[in-house]
Every structure is written in C-alpha cells, then in structure tokens.
C-alpha cells in the first residue's frame, strides 16, 4: 500500500521540528550541541611561570579556552586584567573578582574580546571585590590565550601577568594551529551505515534489524553526549548540570527510538514514524550538530578523539539510514495503522 501523502507530510513536519531542535540546541557559550567544548584546530600551551612560586599552579584547560589557577600557598595571588587592573584574587580567604574590571564583563560566556563594556567597567577605578568561592582554585575564560572569534589569528605567544605580594609573575604560553584529520574516512563510514540501514528495511524481517540498529544508535549517541558533557576541568556538580542540559534535545530522539523498538515487531505504523523522528534528531544533533569533531584536531571528549569522531559518524549515518528505511518500510510493507475515530465502534 502506498502512503505518499502521509509520508510526505510526516517527513516535512519532523524535519522542521528536528531542524528547530538543532538550531535551539546550540549553547550560547563555547560548547557544542552535545555539551562539550567546541572542537578546534588551535591549541594553547603553557610554557612557563616566571618566577616560580611555591604552591601556585597554572594550567590551560577546556581545549585552550580557560586558565586554571590554584594557590595552596600563604600569599594571595592577584591576576591582572587586560588593562593591567586588578581582576582576580586567589588566596587563603578564597577567590575574589573585581566587578569593576573590564575583564569581568569581557570574560563572560559568549562575549567577544573587543565587545563594548558597560560604563561601570573602569580599569582605573578602585576595585570592588566580590567573593566567588571559598576555595583556592579558579578558572576563567581569558581572551589572551585563545583564538579570537571572527579574527584570522596566527600562531603567537601570549602573556598573562599576575602579582604575588610585591613580585610580578609572568605566565607565558604559545597559541599554535594544529591541522585536523581528513573527514573523508568518516564520510565513507556514515555513507556505508546509511545505505546498510536503508537496505535492512527491504528484508522480510526488517523490524528485527531496525530494532537492533536503533538500540545501537541510541547507545552510541547517548555515550557521545555523556563523554562530551563530562569533559573539562569543572567540578563534578557543574558537569552533571551540563550533562542534564545537553540531554534535553537528544532525549527526544532517544525516546522516539525506544518507542519504535517496543512497537516495530507489531508492524505498528506510528512506530515507523517514531524511527524516522529518532533518525532525524540523532542525525542532526549528534551528527550534523557536532560535525566539527570529525574535522578538528582538538576534541572535547573524555575518551579518545577517534572514538568521538566514530560516534559522530555513526550518529550521522544511522540517523540518515533510519529516515530512508522508514520511507522504504511505509512504501513496501503492510503496517498496522494508528487507530482513528473512524475505527471506533
């Protein structure tokens, strides 16, 4: 039985809905659709802390997006802002931030290096300190150490000045471009998976094959989201919150996939449409939404970057395959339609 009209209308509707999901899933900060930092070809490395200070440790974290400062010593460390003004204090009393420093506004998520700052941001005004933590570790987004968005940056050295008591400390490093891998192997993998899933819909036991493939797709996509969202130097509580937010949109595809798995054996037509929805969401968010993972050298994932690239390729290929296989099933196989008011006794 042919269902050209319903197929066309359903695909248009779910494509619009899934596209909206991808568009709204992109976070405002430097995070990918799956929750981890956006992959890049730029790597920032710390070279020296001069002079060395006992108890003070500085490192570059989160794919070269942030600096981390830990001070276990008895003397407070002050980080200087972009105009040489007091910006951060880290010491025995905790972590304090000067809310009148321009860096306080420029280092917020999504702010560009040259963005305008409010009038109260005055590097020459007396500092107004606000305690942000009782601990001895702080992390901040510093525009001096990473590639500037919208700027054709070049490899360069960078310097972040600090002050420990009366001593000026220079934290220096290097920003370098590291070329990413070729995307073509993963394009081939995605293509083979898409064709294979679509071909599985031609067999007499199409429902059995699709159930297993959907289970694989949901597991792979969920695993990639989890390992991406948990990447970074943040505390565990922050990572858990980020993980929950990252799961909001992909969970639509996972739920649709799980529903399809439970009803495909009954040849239930809505289950086939659910498989199509799962394919669109997984393919667009887990595949297209995180496509930079496949082409960039610096990848934000807890596991090996090659595994992250494989997961993105699998999500894209399987997602496209489910859409194609759903159309094949609806056009070639007899299905049990959803109950309508006309079917009621």
Protein Blocks (a to p, Z undefined) as FASTA:
>chain_A
ZZfkmmmmmmmmmmmmmmmmmmmmpcfblcdfkopacddfbdcddfbdcdddehiacdde
ehhlaccdddfbfbdcddddfkopafbdcdfkoccddfkbfklmmmpghiafklccdfkl
cfkbccddddfbfbfbdcdddfklmccehiacddddddddddehjaccdddddddddddd
dfklmmmmmmmmmmmmmmmmmpmklmmmmmmmmmmmmmmmmmmmmmmmmgcjbdfklmmm
mmmmmmmmmmmmmmmmmmmmmmmmnopaklmmmmmmmmmmmmmmmmmmmmmmmmpmbdcd
fbdfklmmmmmmmmmmmmmmmmmmmmmmmmmpccdddddfklpZZ
